[in-house]
Amino acid sequence: MKVEGFVADGYEGVRQVFQQLVDDGRETGAGVSVWRAGREVVRLSGGWADAGRSRPWRADTLVMPYSLSKAFVTLAALVAVRDGALALDEPIAGYWPEYGARGKESTTLRHVLTHRAGQPRFPAEAAGLDLLDDAALRESLVRAAPEYVPGTSLGEHALTYGHLVDGVLRAAAGTTLGEMFNEVVRPALALDAWFGVPDDALERIAELEYADPEWPRRLHAAPWLQIPAGALDTGRTNSRAWRQAVFGAVNLHTSATSTAEFFSRLAVDDSPVRALLGPDLHAELLASQVTDFDEVFGTRITWTLGFVRDRGKIAKGGIGGSAAWWSLKHHHACAYLTRRLDDHSRAAQIAAALGDDLTVVGED
């Protein structure tokens, strides 16, 4: 199948790599977008948007990129900080009293946003809960003790991140994560991205599929993704109910073009994110906050408030192979969004064609 779209002069290598991924069968449906100096210089679509291979991937195809979603959860939380409803370093219990129990009394929003709140997974008692029972899942986090003293260790809050932010937004700002993102963040940044996809955009969503049926069991992060059951079950994640729900840690639905444009404008002086948050919070968002061994990633990593950062990039990826980044070296942004759940080697090859390296390296 021929890859569709365009590349500007000097970016032909990106098309060649992407076409080879499609030709080799390593990619069955994905979009690639690269932005530089305020314009899109690569927009490519390859493969299909559905398992039945009846809908070609298009430039406006939406897909769920798993943990790449977390960067946008962070923005919703920081809008509440901007408005004075929350503070980064005040105990969450001051806003959400029920949460401040069993060792969580001093947990702050900064701990949550940098994956140091000690709740990298839902507790065992949540094993019988439905994946979409928001209230019960939030309550399970309220009742649970942290796995370590907040602020003393590091591990990406794989499925809990959005529920923690949603809980504190409800308590402190009288709004939900979905409302804050869809009504404030999304229009301010002109994003083609949704927590809870509206009816008129459902037809644009790509169906997720496994590259290998054993893929979910081979993941290093598998122990943090098992409760509640279903986050890696394509029968659930391809359902209308899931697509129209808000499960902030993983279920944003977005396009490659919109994601790459967002990253391209993330760190520049006239950034719309800077306009949204103000200069101080914008600087906080991008600054390195903690460098340590991340138990969920299984490697040493540097977190900002919501992004991974090293000397070469500001980035965020999602389990299954989607990734987006701003190149600090080359001053371009790229998004590789895929429906074929596998490792990140495909995005890494696209990055290499751009002179970038997606290897996660903690800043020292």
C-alpha positions as CSV (number, residue, x, y, z in Angstrom):
1,M,0.0,0.0,0.0
2,K,1.4,3.4,-1.0
3,V,2.0,5.9,1.7
4,E,-0.1,9.1,1.1
5,G,0.7,12.7,1.9
6,F,3.6,15.1,1.4
7,V,7.2,15.8,2.5
8,A,9.0,19.0,2.0
9,D,12.5,19.1,0.4
10,G,15.0,17.5,2.7
11,Y,12.5,15.2,4.4
12,E,12.4,12.4,1.8
13,G,14.1,10.0,4.1
14,V,11.1,10.1,6.5
15,R,8.8,9.0,3.6
16,Q,11.3,6.2,2.7
17,V,11.4,4.8,6.2
18,F,7.7,5.0,6.7
19,Q,7.0,3.3,3.4
20,Q,9.4,0.5,4.3
21,L,7.6,0.0,7.6
22,V,4.3,-0.4,5.8
23,D,5.8,-2.6,3.0
24,D,7.4,-4.9,5.6
25,G,4.1,-5.2,7.5
26,R,5.5,-3.7,10.7
27,E,3.0,-0.9,10.3
28,T,-0.7,-1.5,9.4
29,G,-2.0,1.9,10.3
30,A,-0.3,5.1,11.3
31,G,0.2,8.8,10.7
32,V,3.4,10.8,10.8
33,S,3.7,14.6,11.1
34,V,6.7,16.9,11.4
35,W,6.5,20.6,12.0
36,R,9.3,23.1,11.7
37,A,9.3,27.0,11.9
38,G,5.5,27.1,12.2
39,R,4.6,24.9,9.3
40,E,4.0,21.2,8.7
41,V,6.8,19.8,6.6
42,V,5.8,16.2,6.7
43,R,2.3,14.8,6.7
44,L,2.1,11.1,5.9
45,S,-0.6,8.4,6.3
46,G,-0.1,4.7,5.8
47,G,-2.1,1.6,6.2
48,W,-5.7,1.3,7.4
49,A,-7.8,2.7,10.2
50,D,-9.7,-0.5,10.8
51,A,-8.9,-4.2,11.3
52,G,-11.1,-5.0,8.3
53,R,-8.9,-2.8,6.1
54,S,-11.8,-1.0,4.6
55,R,-10.9,2.6,5.8
56,P,-7.5,4.0,4.7
57,W,-5.7,6.0,7.4
58,R,-6.2,9.7,6.7
59,A,-4.6,12.9,7.8
60,D,-7.5,13.5,10.2
61,T,-7.6,10.0,11.6
62,L,-7.8,9.9,15.4
63,V,-6.1,7.3,17.5
64,M,-5.6,6.6,21.2
65,P,-1.9,7.0,22.0
66,Y,-2.0,5.6,25.6
67,S,0.3,7.5,27.9
68,L,1.0,10.4,25.6
69,S,-2.4,11.4,26.9
70,K,-0.8,12.3,30.3
71,A,0.8,15.5,28.9
72,F,-2.6,16.9,28.3
73,V,-3.9,15.9,31.7
74,T,-1.0,18.0,33.1
75,L,-2.2,21.0,31.2
76,A,-5.7,20.7,32.7
77,A,-4.3,20.6,36.2
78,L,-2.0,23.6,35.5
79,V,-5.0,25.7,34.3
80,A,-6.5,25.2,37.8
81,V,-3.1,26.3,39.3
82,R,-3.2,29.4,37.0
83,D,-6.6,30.2,38.3
84,G,-5.6,29.9,41.9
85,A,-7.8,26.9,42.7
86,L,-4.8,24.7,43.2
87,A,-1.1,25.1,44.2
88,L,1.7,22.8,43.1
89,D,3.2,22.4,46.5
90,E,0.3,22.4,48.9
91,P,-1.1,19.1,50.2
92,I,-3.9,17.7,48.1
93,A,-5.7,16.9,51.3
94,G,-6.3,20.6,51.8
95,Y,-8.6,20.5,48.8
96,W,-9.7,16.8,49.0
97,P,-9.8,15.9,52.7
98,E,-10.8,12.3,52.1
99,Y,-7.6,11.7,50.1
100,G,-5.3,12.7,53.0
101,A,-5.3,9.4,54.8
102,R,-3.0,6.4,55.3
103,G,0.3,8.2,54.5
104,K,-1.0,10.5,51.8
105,E,-1.5,13.5,54.1
106,S,1.5,15.4,52.6
107,T,1.0,14.4,48.9
108,T,1.1,17.4,46.6
109,L,0.0,18.1,43.1
110,R,3.7,18.3,42.1
111,H,4.2,14.7,43.4
112,V,1.3,13.6,41.2
113,L,2.4,15.4,38.1
114,T,6.0,14.0,38.5
115,H,4.9,10.4,39.2
116,R,6.1,10.4,42.8
117,A,2.7,10.2,44.6
118,G,3.3,6.6,45.5
119,Q,0.2,5.3,43.6
120,P,1.6,4.1,40.3
121,R,-1.2,1.5,40.1
122,F,-4.7,0.9,41.4
123,P,-4.8,-1.1,44.6
124,A,-5.6,-4.8,44.6
125,E,-9.0,-4.0,46.1
126,A,-9.9,-2.4,42.7
127,A,-9.4,-5.6,40.8
128,G,-13.1,-6.3,40.6
129,L,-14.1,-2.8,39.5
130,D,-15.2,-1.9,36.0
131,L,-12.7,0.0,33.9
132,L,-15.1,2.8,33.4
133,D,-16.4,3.1,37.0
134,D,-14.7,6.5,37.6
135,A,-16.1,7.1,41.0
136,A,-15.2,3.7,42.4
137,L,-11.7,3.9,41.0
138,R,-11.1,7.3,42.5
139,E,-12.4,6.0,45.8
140,S,-10.0,3.1,45.7
141,L,-7.1,5.5,45.5
142,V,-8.6,7.5,48.4
143,R,-8.7,4.4,50.6
144,A,-5.3,3.0,49.6
145,A,-2.0,3.6,51.3
146,P,0.8,4.7,48.9
147,E,3.3,2.1,47.9
148,Y,6.1,4.4,49.1
149,V,6.3,7.7,51.0
150,P,5.2,10.3,48.4
151,G,8.2,12.2,47.0
152,T,10.7,9.5,47.8
153,S,10.6,7.2,44.8
154,L,9.6,7.3,41.1
155,G,7.3,5.3,38.8
156,E,5.0,6.5,36.1
157,H,1.5,6.5,37.4
158,A,0.4,4.3,34.5
159,L,-3.3,4.1,34.9
160,T,-3.9,6.3,38.0
161,Y,-2.6,9.6,36.7
162,G,-5.9,10.9,35.3
163,H,-8.0,9.7,38.2
164,L,-5.8,11.5,40.7
165,V,-5.9,14.8,38.7
166,D,-9.6,14.4,38.1
167,G,-10.2,13.9,41.9
168,V,-8.3,17.0,42.9
169,L,-9.9,19.1,40.2
170,R,-13.4,18.0,41.3
171,A,-12.6,18.8,44.9
172,A,-10.7,22.1,44.4
173,A,-12.0,23.6,41.2
174,G,-15.5,22.2,41.0
175,T,-14.9,20.8,37.6
176,T,-13.7,17.5,36.0
177,L,-10.7,16.6,34.0
178,G,-12.8,16.2,30.9
179,E,-14.5,19.5,31.3
180,M,-11.2,21.4,32.0
181,F,-9.6,19.8,28.9
182,N,-12.4,20.0,26.5
183,E,-13.8,23.4,27.5
184,V,-10.6,25.3,28.3
185,V,-7.4,23.6,27.1
186,R,-8.6,22.1,23.8
187,P,-10.0,25.4,22.4
188,A,-7.2,27.5,23.7
189,L,-4.6,25.4,21.9
190,A,-6.8,24.6,18.9
191,L,-6.3,20.8,19.4
192,D,-7.9,18.1,17.3
193,A,-7.9,16.0,20.4
194,W,-10.6,14.7,22.9
195,F,-11.1,13.2,26.2
196,G,-14.6,11.7,25.5
197,V,-14.9,11.8,21.7
198,P,-18.1,13.5,20.5
199,D,-20.5,11.6,18.3
200,D,-19.6,13.5,15.1
201,A,-15.9,12.5,15.4
202,L,-16.3,8.8,16.2
203,E,-16.1,7.7,12.5
204,R,-12.5,9.1,12.4
205,I,-11.2,6.8,15.1
206,A,-8.7,4.1,14.3
207,E,-9.2,0.6,15.7
208,L,-6.3,-0.7,17.9
209,E,-4.9,-4.1,17.2
210,Y,-2.0,-6.2,18.5
211,A,1.1,-6.8,16.5
212,D,1.4,-10.1,18.4
213,P,-1.3,-11.7,20.7
214,E,1.4,-12.1,23.4
215,W,2.3,-8.4,23.3
216,P,0.4,-7.4,26.5
217,R,2.1,-10.1,28.6
218,R,5.6,-9.2,27.4
219,L,5.5,-5.6,28.6
220,H,7.8,-4.5,31.4
221,A,4.9,-2.3,32.6
222,A,2.4,-5.2,32.6
223,P,2.2,-5.4,36.5
224,W,1.1,-1.7,36.6
225,L,-1.6,-2.1,33.9
226,Q,-3.6,-5.1,35.2
227,I,-6.0,-3.4,37.6
228,P,-8.7,-2.8,36.6
229,A,-8.8,-5.3,33.8
230,G,-9.3,-4.1,30.3
231,A,-6.9,-1.2,29.5
232,L,-5.0,-3.4,27.1
233,D,-8.1,-5.3,25.8
234,T,-8.8,-4.1,22.3
235,G,-12.4,-5.3,22.7
236,R,-12.8,-2.6,25.4
237,T,-10.6,0.1,24.0
238,N,-12.2,-0.1,20.6
239,S,-15.7,0.2,22.1
240,R,-17.8,3.3,21.8
241,A,-18.3,3.4,25.6
242,W,-14.5,3.7,26.1
243,R,-14.0,6.2,23.4
244,Q,-16.6,8.5,24.8
245,A,-15.4,8.1,28.4
246,V,-12.6,9.9,30.2
247,F,-9.8,7.7,31.4
248,G,-7.2,10.4,31.5
249,A,-4.0,8.4,31.9
250,V,-4.4,6.8,28.5
251,N,-7.5,7.6,26.4
252,L,-7.0,10.9,24.7
253,H,-7.9,10.5,21.0
254,T,-5.9,12.7,18.7
255,S,-4.3,13.0,15.2
256,A,-0.7,13.0,14.3
257,T,-0.9,16.5,12.7
258,S,-2.5,18.1,15.8
259,T,-0.1,16.4,18.2
260,A,3.0,17.4,16.2
261,E,1.8,21.0,15.9
262,F,1.3,21.1,19.7
263,F,4.8,19.9,20.3
264,S,6.2,22.3,17.8
265,R,4.8,25.2,19.7
266,L,5.4,23.8,23.2
267,A,8.8,25.4,23.9
268,V,8.9,28.5,21.7
269,D,8.7,32.1,23.0
270,D,5.2,32.7,21.5
271,S,3.9,29.4,22.6
272,P,0.1,29.2,23.0
273,V,0.8,27.0,26.0
274,R,2.7,30.0,27.5
275,A,-0.3,32.2,26.7
276,L,-2.6,29.7,28.4
277,L,-0.6,29.1,31.5
278,G,1.4,32.3,31.9
279,P,5.3,32.5,31.8
280,D,6.0,31.1,35.2
281,L,3.8,28.0,34.9
282,H,5.0,27.5,31.3
283,A,8.6,27.5,32.6
284,E,7.6,25.0,35.4
285,L,5.9,22.8,32.9
286,L,9.1,22.4,30.8
287,A,11.7,22.4,33.6
288,S,13.4,19.2,34.7
289,Q,11.8,18.3,38.0
290,V,13.2,14.9,39.0
291,T,15.8,12.4,37.7
292,D,15.7,8.9,39.1
293,F,15.1,5.3,38.2
294,D,11.5,4.9,37.1
295,E,10.3,1.5,38.1
296,V,7.6,1.4,35.6
297,F,9.8,2.4,32.6
298,G,12.6,0.3,34.0
299,T,15.2,2.9,33.3
300,R,16.7,6.2,34.6
301,I,14.5,9.1,33.5
302,T,14.0,12.8,33.9
303,W,10.4,14.0,34.3
304,T,9.1,17.5,33.9
305,L,5.5,18.2,34.9
306,G,4.1,15.7,32.4
307,F,6.9,15.2,29.9
308,V,10.1,13.2,29.6
309,R,13.2,15.4,29.0
310,D,16.8,15.0,28.2
311,R,19.5,17.1,26.5
312,G,18.0,16.2,23.1
313,K,14.3,16.4,23.4
314,I,11.1,17.1,25.3
315,A,8.9,14.0,24.6
316,K,6.1,11.7,25.6
317,G,5.3,8.3,24.4
318,G,2.6,5.8,24.9
319,I,2.7,2.0,25.3
320,G,2.0,0.4,22.0
321,G,4.4,2.6,19.9
322,S,3.0,6.1,19.6
323,A,5.4,9.0,20.5
324,A,5.8,12.7,20.0
325,W,8.7,15.0,20.7
326,W,10.2,18.4,20.3
327,S,13.9,18.2,19.2
328,L,16.0,20.6,21.3
329,K,18.8,20.1,18.8
330,H,17.0,20.5,15.5
331,H,14.0,22.6,16.5
332,H,11.4,20.5,14.9
333,A,8.6,18.4,16.3
334,C,7.4,15.0,15.2
335,A,4.4,12.8,16.1
336,Y,4.2,9.1,15.1
337,L,0.8,7.8,16.1
338,T,-0.1,4.1,15.4
339,R,-2.9,1.7,16.0
340,R,-0.7,-1.4,15.8
341,L,0.3,-2.1,19.3
342,D,4.0,-3.1,19.5
343,D,7.3,-1.5,20.6
344,H,8.7,1.9,19.9
345,S,11.2,0.8,17.2
346,R,9.0,2.3,14.4
347,A,9.0,5.7,15.9
348,A,12.7,5.4,16.7
349,Q,13.4,4.8,13.0
350,I,11.4,7.8,12.0
351,A,13.3,9.8,14.6
352,A,16.6,8.5,13.3
353,A,15.6,9.7,9.8
354,L,15.3,13.2,11.3
355,G,18.6,13.0,13.2
356,D,16.8,12.4,16.5
357,D,17.3,9.7,19.2
358,L,14.3,8.5,21.2
359,T,16.4,6.6,23.7
360,V,15.3,7.6,27.2
361,V,18.3,9.2,29.0
362,G,18.0,10.8,32.4
363,E,19.5,14.2,32.8
364,D,22.3,14.3,35.4
